Amino acid sequence: MSVLKAGVDLGHAGAARPRAGDRGGRGPAGGVRVRLAAAAGLLNRPLTSYYLVLGITTLLLALGLVMVLSTSSISGLIAGGSPWSGFQKQLIGVALGLPLMWFAARASPTVFRAAAYPLIGLSILGLVLTLIPGVSATSGGASRWIQIGPLLLQPSELAKLAFVLWGADLLARKEKLGQLVDWRQLLIPLLPGAGFLCLLVMLGDDLGTTFMMLVILLALLWVIGTPVRLYSGMLALIGLALLILIVVAGYRIKRLTGFGSSAGGPTGPNMQSIQGKYALGSGGVFGVGLGASREKWGWVPNSTTDFIFAILGEELGLVGTLCVSLLYGGLAYAGLRIARRVEDTFMRLAAAAVTAWIVIQAIVNISAVIGLLPITGVPLPLVSVGTSSLLVTMAALGMLMSFAKREPGAAQALAAAGPSVTLRVLSWLGLAARRG
């Protein structure tokens, strides 16, 4: 007791006097530090990535349903159909995507690696079918879809996920065998495979999806540690290929020249870009209110797909657009955190590629709406109308959640948390045995 008392007295004697205004950590400055430390502690928890991906996906899905209901109801009325048709299709997509995402979140990396080659084969078959007249469905002059019952599916969306899995599995196997020291082993057959998929996608006149496939390729090469000189050469080659694809199509050149020109009017050649900016500007800080957009009444073309962000900005204002941008930023943080923390090469490659694909697609879409990039025609992930894009994106995010549960300490945190919400609900309903 005497030793303990002496130590306490010595501690009091040597303690520094708190600064004025600090009050031993209870003042304004101390409170801020405590809150920052608490926030940092939350971000350092093992399941942070898992809950970030789950929460952000849920918020974006809910926002997407609201915005699709707002925009598609008007386009349905203009077309003389039901105002609920677009929303019903999106709701069906979400209803199908939730079990798919749940299954992907519970699957092991072995399942994804085993699915890589079947999915790449199915994607190639689907892309070939879109080139056959009478089999493919055409919209806007492009044949990118296959009609299966009431669903209109786009094989190029599945090709993105298939390429992620195939490329990650291929590079992981080569790294395990020590074959990545030679640049030829690094690029073959990855580069020819990517080129073949991009060729099939471009035959359907889909430059936006082709660009996203190349983004996935670059993400895989970056994470695996491609030498800088080789990576720079790949960037130059991809830039040249994209330039050729733009030059050979007259309407793409018009888009590019229209992007750098201020010519045109609200109903002229640059109507979509100009009216999109009008929509954003008229929203102000807090927006005109959900459902109250005026630009969606036929003034903004593709308001349910490529330019849904413009209507979002009009109805929810600057605050809404910043919140959506922060959600995609949080998704980028979570995905890169997973890629950094997992130990398996396949999971690291697939997580980084999926994150780059979804986040860069969102950046490209938003940048086209606000005028920072030419219009490319890629949808806003989880928000724009599109069953194929929605299902594939939800499956990819479910895979991210599966990888997040394999971060260091995540398995122990899940075990300590007890039974899942699903098991608890089943137990309450009497469909699962209660654990003693």
Secondary structure, DSSP 4 states (H G I P E B T S, - for coil): -HHHHHHHHHHHHHPPPPPTTTGGGTSHHHHHHHHHHHHHHHHTSTTHHHHHHHHHHHHHHHHHHHHHHHHHHHHHHHTTS-TTHHHHHHHHHHHHHHHHHHHHHHS-HHHHHHHHHHHHHHHHHHHHHTTSTTTEEEETTEEEEEEETTEEE-HHHHHHHHHHHHHHHHHHHHHHTT-TTSHHHHHTTHHHHHHHHHHHHHHTT-HHHHHHHHHHHHHHHHHHT--HHHHHHHHHHHHHHHHHHHHT-HHHHHHHHHHT-----TTSTTHHHHHHHHHHHHHTTT-S-TT--STTTTTSTTTTTTTHHHHHHHHHHHHHHHHHHHHHHHHHHHHHHHHHH---HHHHHHHHHHHHHHHHHHHHHHHHHHTSS----PPPTTTSS-HHHHHHHHHHHHHHHHHHTTSTTHHHHHHHT-S-HHHHHHHHTTSSPPP-
